[in-house]
Amino acid sequence: MTILFQAGMSNAIIATVLALLVMLLTLKSRQPAWTHALWVLVLLKLVTPSLVWFNFELPQLASNELSPIPRVVDQPITIGSEMGMIGQVQVPVEASSEGPLVAQEKMTSTGVLGTVPWTTIMLSLWVAGAVFATVRYSLQWMKIRRWVHRGTTASKSVDSMVVQVASRIGLRRVPQVAMVQKVVTPSVFALGFRSTLVLPESLLARVTDDELETIIAHELVHLHRGDGWVGLIEMLSAALFWWHPIVPWVRRKIHQAAEEACDAWVTSVFPDAAQAYASAMLKTVDFLSAEKCQSMPLMTGMGDVASLSRRMRRISGTPVSPALSWRGRTALVVIATALLPLGLLTIPESVAQQPSAEVADPFGGGTVDPFGKGTTIQPQPAVPAIPLQVTKPIAVKDIDPSGVEAALRKGMSQKVTIEAMDEPLANVLASLKQDFGVPLFVDSQSLEELGMTPDIPVTISLKNVSLRSALRLMLRPFDLTYMIKDEVIQITTSEAAEYSLTLRAYALPAVLKDKMEKVASALTASVSPDIWEELGGPCSLSMIDNVIVVSGTEDVHAEVDEFIKKVETAFIRRIEADAKAKPKSTGN
């Protein structure tokens, strides 16, 4: 059990370190194929058995408690495991020369759970979670498979276009085409060799033939690159390491790099269709934002709204290599060969082979250490609980046909007064709703995920402040925030808000078109710098001429709007100052 537990933890630790290194290496990278390969390598490390082991010594295990000389002593020891110590009890311990791992099993077998080793308990919970995750993914796969098979057959013109695009890309196996009624992004359902191209019928009615050709090309490139096999690795790593927070993060990085690599493929195979490709992306954004988009977790597609808005700007930028060069592939093989077989053991064999330094106390006091080192193993700080969040962020465009949400955003500037002393949050919100006519809704499910309820006590005293500032000041201590969605102001967790982004466009004066790069850099440096995707955050920014497109939370949009207004004000003042400073022409 201990070996199996350590093997899993070894892979988790090495993969975490490797993920941090990959993040640093790819922070400024413009080679999506190389970035994608490195992130896939991180997940491969999680699921690859270790063949070469390296020992390193933990301070709490380098003790004479593990002496190979058989003896029975009555002394305090620590009950714990590699994951962290949990306390001390006074129990008799029998030392053994059976080896360090067996000795540790004996040490951890005494405590409130009787003779069950702590590592066995942890491993049992681990396996139970893995089984549950595997069943969940299997059910999702079967559900999507049935849904795809219920799709209608594509027209002959679409089938012919798929065959032609597959030939240009070099794809040998042409997938089946399924037309669906639901609002989904164009996707490829592929696990292994069998694959199906899924196209929403309502989107095809919006795009031209040239635009549809680029959409089909993007999806077929996913197949050509083998992203279906990468999906299998993602599912395996997510099931086995369901508790590890880097898994959803790495999967998001893999999807982002894969989409950018497919973009590079499409623009290289269809060099004259860059404009049509960008137009197809924009129409896809409008299509996905107009109605509630269905999330397909096991399918590879054109991406969500946030990624589409980011990639539109890169299409018209400097071309990048769509695939790894032979040097890149060679380097990747060398790195994989060196890292994948590595493993770590937390207990060195030399500990069990050291002679005991303890001697009998002639005064009847038990055992003493003549070198003054003592015999009690010191506890180590416990590893904190790891939050389990594997949901993929989904952004929606800020489309408000009824104008209700626009009115709500405008109403966030109205002045309010709040007086509360240990009042339940639900009561304070109910008072705001009654006194100021604000439609407030508490997302109880998100609060429950953080162990909170709408009845958490609130103490706040505010007078004549904007509703926006009042909500921020009241909710921030609880890591809560608000978002305007479904024609109400929803009170939710900050984490949940990051998974429901809105897309808005901010137009600046046309004369600033040549300075948009500087404006964007100043914006990301001034408005919550840590929330932008360049630093691993959920929000993104792109530019089209003199328009800045931002995908972010309500708080981010409020700050961006304030920043844009300041830029416009400063620009107007500069024009007025230049006009005053300009010498007036005088007649002769």
FIZA-758667 format. One line per 10 residues: number of its first residue (from 1); for each residue x, y, z of C-alpha. Coordinates in steps of 0.001 Angstrom, whole numbers, plus 500000, padded with zeros to 6 digits. Last residue first. Example, Ala and Ser with C-alpha at 12.3 -4.5 7.8 and 13.67 -1.06 7.14 Angstrom:
<recs>
2) 513670 498940 507140 | 512300 495500 507800 .
</recs>
This chain:
<recs>
588) 498679 591525 457368 | 496301 589044 459070 | 497122 587145 462206 | 496931 583357 462667 | 496325 582235 466250 | 499156 580403 467951 | 498348 576793 468999 | 498481 576536 472791 | 494707 576718 473128 | 494156 573954 470550 .
578) 496854 571789 472114 | 495189 572161 475515 | 491782 571256 474070 | 493223 568191 472341 | 494984 567165 475553 | 491794 567606 477531 | 489903 565398 475094 | 492549 562649 475339 | 492590 562793 479145 | 488819 562462 479210 .
568) 488882 559557 476745 | 491558 557753 478772 | 489641 558374 482008 | 486451 557022 480436 | 488300 553914 479252 | 489641 553298 482781 | 486180 553648 484335 | 484734 551192 481816 | 487603 548787 482464 | 486995 549006 486231 .
558) 483271 548262 485822 | 484049 545511 483315 | 486415 543868 485817 | 483836 543998 488597 | 481177 542496 486319 | 483485 539640 485345 | 485589 539467 482208 | 485907 539073 478441 | 487147 542363 477011 | 487037 543563 473395 .
548) 488904 546829 472761 | 487795 548729 469661 | 490032 551157 467741 | 490995 548593 465075 | 490021 545221 466545 | 491709 544560 469879 | 491722 541626 472291 | 491492 541216 476056 | 491069 538153 478272 | 489875 537309 481775 .
538) 490350 533951 483522 | 493781 534515 485101 | 496975 532585 484329 | 499284 535577 484194 | 498800 536247 480478 | 495134 535331 480985 | 494377 538519 482875 | 493202 538417 486508 | 496553 539279 488123 | 496762 542824 486717 .
528) 493534 543980 488436 | 492939 546973 486112 | 496081 549099 485864 | 498608 546836 484120 | 495986 545268 481848 | 494713 548735 480887 | 498156 550259 480350 | 499085 547420 478006 | 495784 547802 476124 | 496285 551572 475738 .
518) 499846 551041 474530 | 498736 548478 471951 | 495839 550732 470910 | 498141 553619 470020 | 497737 553470 466229 | 493942 553411 466538 | 493911 556377 468929 | 492646 558704 466195 | 489512 556555 465980 | 488397 557627 469449 .
508) 487905 554565 471687 | 485239 551878 471372 | 484762 549405 474219 | 483365 545942 473344 | 481873 543581 475891 | 482074 539827 476538 | 480691 538421 479777 | 482317 535828 482024 | 480543 533058 483903 | 483307 530834 485263 .
498) 485093 533728 486982 | 481829 534557 488761 | 481810 531064 490305 | 485241 531698 491805 | 484240 535050 493245 | 481268 533406 494927 | 477701 534446 494135 | 475182 537239 494597 | 473188 537495 491370 | 471839 540838 490189 .
488) 468847 539939 488011 | 467987 539954 484286 | 469397 536462 483653 | 472856 537693 484665 | 474325 540711 486368 | 477174 539515 488555 | 477930 539997 492222 | 480826 539162 494507 | 481733 536874 497382 | 485099 536182 499000 .
478) 483411 536653 502403 | 485227 539911 503194 | 484434 541148 499615 | 480632 540941 499909 | 479791 544095 501878 | 482435 546360 500401 | 481710 545245 496831 | 477946 545417 497277 | 478155 548949 498672 | 480537 550071 495941 .
468) 478145 548970 493185 | 475113 550367 495025 | 476797 553745 495043 | 477441 555359 498418 | 475129 557647 500416 | 475770 556096 503804 | 477503 552852 504649 | 477614 550908 507899 | 478439 547212 507742 | 478190 544107 509898 .
458) 477040 540973 508076 | 476218 537606 509640 | 476113 534584 507286 | 472470 533670 506635 | 472795 533155 502865 | 474762 529967 503662 | 478449 529161 503589 | 480513 525974 503244 | 482355 527155 500147 | 480332 524835 497883 .
448) 477242 525973 499794 | 477779 529522 498574 | 477773 528354 494952 | 474495 526506 495491 | 472863 529436 497279 | 473251 531797 494314 | 471485 534699 496040 | 469196 536856 493852 | 468816 540629 494019 | 466283 542557 491914 .
438) 466915 546137 493197 | 463765 548120 494011 | 465614 550519 496320 | 463969 549942 499698 | 462597 546432 499127 | 465560 544908 497315 | 468047 546594 499597 | 466124 545305 502617 | 466062 541771 501164 | 469811 541966 500603 .
428) 470361 542855 504252 | 468020 540050 505361 | 469793 537437 503187 | 473172 538521 504538 | 472038 537807 508076 | 472414 540881 510315 | 475384 541049 512667 | 474967 544836 512816 | 473580 546345 509614 | 473133 549915 508361 .
418) 473119 550378 504595 | 472495 553586 502653 | 472171 553682 498862 | 473159 555973 496014 | 472375 554919 492452 | 475378 553957 490310 | 474370 550282 490025 | 471230 551497 488253 | 473085 551816 484970 | 474131 548196 485225 .
408) 470528 547224 485992 | 469243 549205 483013 | 471686 547381 480730 | 470487 544092 482217 | 466879 544943 481453 | 467552 546046 477859 | 465266 543326 476501 | 467777 542080 473917 | 470647 541911 476402 | 473745 540447 474740 .
398) 476898 540489 476875 | 478608 537524 475276 | 478947 534376 477295 | 482066 532877 478826 | 482486 529286 479990 | 485251 528247 482361 | 485774 524453 482548 | 484593 522922 485780 | 487158 520865 487592 | 487092 522504 491020 .
388) 488180 520419 493995 | 489693 522598 496702 | 492809 521040 498283 | 492778 520726 502078 | 495929 521949 503739 | 498950 519622 504143 | 499564 519125 507825 | 502517 520805 509481 | 505198 518339 510580 | 505200 516602 513925 .
378) 508521 515921 515707 | 509556 512294 516133 | 510424 511709 519750 | 513693 509967 520599 | 515953 512667 521979 | 519074 514028 520290 | 521155 514343 523436 | 523983 512123 522204 | 523449 509592 524976 | 519809 509159 523883 .
368) 517760 507784 526726 | 515586 504744 527208 | 513269 503937 530132 | 513759 505960 533286 | 514911 503059 535427 | 518036 504752 536761 | 520394 502763 534536 | 518626 504188 531410 | 519076 501608 528688 | 520954 502724 525615 .
358) 519775 504497 522414 | 522008 505269 519436 | 520567 502442 517363 | 522592 501338 514412 | 521701 502862 511019 | 520429 500344 508452 | 516754 501348 508619 | 517558 504976 507833 | 519921 504004 505009 | 517012 502759 502935 .
348) 515831 506321 502371 | 512140 507204 502991 | 510341 509758 500782 | 510771 507821 497551 | 510604 509872 494341 | 509984 508729 490774 | 511422 509414 487319 | 510344 507391 484258 | 508559 510357 482581 | 511344 512909 482987 .
338) 514349 511830 480906 | 512526 510049 478086 | 509979 512857 477878 | 512692 515522 477634 | 514570 513578 474952 | 511381 512937 472967 | 510457 516635 473167 | 513905 517696 471973 | 513614 515378 468986 | 510146 516660 468161 .
328) 511360 520261 468348 | 514335 519495 466134 | 512065 517796 463617 | 509900 520908 463577 | 506714 520985 465624 | 503513 522018 463849 | 501508 525082 462817 | 504486 527470 462813 | 503371 530997 463519 | 502172 533763 461213 .
318) 502518 537336 462599 | 499148 538892 463366 | 495805 538716 461575 | 494939 535396 463171 | 496181 536603 466550 | 493421 539195 466906 | 490632 536685 466343 | 492283 534304 468844 | 491356 536313 471905 | 487702 536686 470971 .
308) 487468 532978 470199 | 489105 532007 473511 | 486599 534032 475549 | 483588 532845 473540 | 484369 529158 473987 | 486505 526963 471776 | 486382 525909 468129 | 485718 522320 469141 | 487130 519246 470844 | 484537 517083 472572 .
298) 484476 515407 475996 | 483125 518349 478023 | 480285 519361 475637 | 478669 522436 477195 | 475365 523485 475584 | 475210 527205 474799 | 472319 529277 476100 | 471230 531542 473289 | 472570 534581 471439 | 476086 534155 472788 .
288) 476973 530981 470903 | 475757 532384 467573 | 477369 535805 468084 | 480700 534160 468920 | 480337 531818 465930 | 479705 534823 463704 | 482929 536396 464956 | 484863 533180 464417 | 483536 532834 460862 | 484548 536445 460150 .
278) 488056 535710 461383 | 488214 532649 459109 | 486858 534600 456134 | 489539 537257 456676 | 492275 534637 456967 | 491042 532830 453852 | 493871 533633 451446 | 496452 531552 453343 | 494195 528465 453452 | 496620 525681 454452 .
268) 498779 528036 456543 | 495823 529968 458001 | 494087 526708 458922 | 497172 525156 460524 | 497901 528288 462596 | 494313 528327 463853 | 494653 524643 464753 | 497751 525482 466823 | 495819 528276 468571 | 492976 525885 469418 .
258) 495405 523251 470709 | 497250 525796 472868 | 494028 526889 474577 | 492792 523324 475034 | 496103 522255 476567 | 496161 525270 478909 | 492632 524431 480110 | 493683 520825 480691 | 496683 522043 482700 | 494402 524091 484990 .
248) 491876 521260 485340 | 494714 518882 486370 | 496696 521344 488515 | 494139 521201 491336 | 494833 517523 492167 | 491856 515738 493764 | 490596 513940 490657 | 494078 512543 490040 | 493101 509147 488589 | 489950 510363 486813 .
238) 491360 513680 485549 | 494557 511925 484411 | 492619 509279 482478 | 490196 511774 480931 | 493022 514079 479837 | 495011 511190 478365 | 491941 510107 476388 | 491453 513685 475168 | 495060 513689 473956 | 494083 510750 471776 .
228) 491261 512809 470243 | 493702 515694 469774 | 495561 513585 467230 | 496861 516493 465148 | 494925 515385 462048 | 491758 515041 464106 | 492019 518563 465518 | 492924 519732 461992 | 489540 518381 460892 | 487787 520783 463255 .
218) 489655 523856 462014 | 489155 522858 458369 | 485408 522524 458895 | 485267 526074 460298 | 487488 527346 457454 | 485188 525793 454840 | 482120 527191 456578 | 483555 530694 456197 | 484165 530206 452491 | 480681 528739 452034 .
208) 479069 531681 453821 | 477969 531602 457443 | 474629 532276 459145 | 472543 529278 457982 | 475386 526955 458949 | 475092 528222 462526 | 471445 527118 462820 | 472336 523589 461702 | 474908 523018 464443 | 477866 520991 463103 .
198) 479280 517863 464780 | 482142 516060 463004 | 482230 512436 464141 | 485243 510314 465057 | 486259 506697 465488 | 490005 506081 465834 | 490530 506887 469524 | 487939 509035 471244 | 486644 511656 468853 | 483582 513878 468940 .
188) 484682 516807 466812 | 483102 520172 467446 | 481298 523166 465981 | 480184 525067 469107 | 476838 524033 470474 | 473326 525506 470276 | 471239 522383 469765 | 469650 521330 466467 | 472354 518927 465352 | 473893 518002 462002 .
178) 476197 514975 462140 | 479102 514501 459730 | 481110 511265 459641 | 484857 511616 459789 | 487264 511379 456845 | 490174 509086 457757 | 493233 510016 455720 | 493628 513654 456735 | 496178 515428 454541 | 494888 518957 455139 .
168) 493952 519480 451496 | 492276 516052 451290 | 490310 516624 454492 | 489103 519974 453089 | 487858 518281 449918 | 486082 515467 451797 | 484419 517919 454204 | 483265 520099 451287 | 481697 517089 449601 | 479850 516145 452790 .
158) 478586 519741 453102 | 477374 519780 449479 | 475771 516367 449862 | 473700 517561 452804 | 474510 516421 456320 | 472769 513482 457975 | 470697 514237 461072 | 471939 513989 464652 | 470659 511200 466901 | 474108 509574 466821 .
148) 475591 512683 468400 | 473156 512554 471353 | 473757 508846 471940 | 477531 509412 471968 | 477149 512466 474206 | 475268 510404 476803 | 477672 507468 476540 | 480679 509733 477074 | 479069 511530 480004 | 478245 508191 481643 .
138) 481842 507051 481177 | 483173 510324 482601 | 481021 509913 485723 | 481973 506255 486159 | 485660 507143 485917 | 485257 510013 488401 | 483540 507679 490918 | 486238 505043 490516 | 488965 507665 490967 | 487260 509035 494092 .
128) 487073 505551 495602 | 490722 504915 494704 | 491876 508102 496461 | 489712 507423 499503 | 491242 503941 499742 | 494743 505355 499267 | 494247 507813 502105 | 492948 505085 504407 | 495778 502734 503448 | 498324 505501 504007 .
118) 496978 505962 507524 | 497582 502293 508323 | 494538 500417 509743 | 495374 498713 513082 | 493090 500803 515255 | 491424 503788 513590 | 491998 506128 516544 | 495683 505351 516502 | 498195 502649 515735 | 499060 501409 512235 .
108) 501172 504402 511242 | 504320 503211 513028 | 503898 499675 511788 | 503533 500829 508175 | 506612 503038 508692 | 508623 500016 509759 | 507493 498116 506684 | 508624 500989 504428 | 511958 501361 506212 | 512966 497691 506147 .
98) 512229 494507 508071 | 514704 495374 510815 | 512005 496022 513341 | 511135 498351 516203 | 508150 497574 518402 | 506318 500661 519492 | 504303 501002 522703 | 501829 503884 522561 | 501607 507445 523897 | 499849 509539 521259 .
88) 500982 512404 519022 | 499146 514282 516263 | 498160 514523 512613 | 501387 514422 510626 | 501437 515271 506922 | 500836 513694 503497 | 503766 511252 503824 | 502055 509657 506766 | 500980 510339 510293 | 500771 509107 513891 .
78) 503598 510653 515858 | 505383 508772 518594 | 505447 509186 522366 | 507380 506508 524249 | 506946 503047 525738 | 509722 500954 524254 | 509759 497451 522846 | 512925 496224 521193 | 514121 494550 518026 | 517295 496222 516682 .
68) 516555 497554 513171 | 516259 501128 514480 | 513325 503001 513014 | 512726 505204 516064 | 516339 506336 515689 | 515106 509232 513621 | 515414 510444 510061 | 511661 510104 509474 | 510673 513551 510777 | 513345 515240 508656 .
58) 512214 513652 505354 | 515014 512002 503431 | 515145 511815 499652 | 515351 508658 497590 | 515365 508642 493792 | 513458 506019 491829 | 513768 505111 488137 | 510787 503212 486694 | 507866 505497 487569 | 504471 504572 486127 .
48) 503128 507172 483641 | 499703 508668 484465 | 500752 511973 486056 | 503810 512358 483840 | 501586 512139 480762 | 499550 515049 482122 | 502668 517242 482274 | 503815 516047 478825 | 500496 517257 477388 | 501447 520735 478643 .
38) 504803 520518 476865 | 503249 519360 473578 | 500679 522164 473574 | 503327 524830 474125 | 505423 523451 471273 | 502407 523427 468919 | 501329 526877 470158 | 504640 528556 469233 | 504209 532193 470300 | 505834 531703 473693 .
28) 505823 534547 476201 | 504740 532553 479278 | 505657 529241 477655 | 508867 528515 479585 | 507535 529874 482887 | 504304 527879 482665 | 506243 524795 481606 | 508416 525095 484717 | 505351 525417 486970 | 503760 522391 485310 .
18) 506961 520350 485786 | 506957 521101 489510 | 503333 519969 489745 | 503984 516890 487604 | 506896 515902 489876 | 504724 516229 492993 | 501746 514341 491546 | 503917 511569 490117 | 505572 511060 493492 | 502196 511128 495261 .
8) 500962 508291 493070 | 504110 506205 493532 | 504105 506952 497254 | 500585 505560 497628 | 501451 502438 495642 | 504628 501869 497673 | 502771 502439 500942 | 500000 500000 500000 .
</recs>
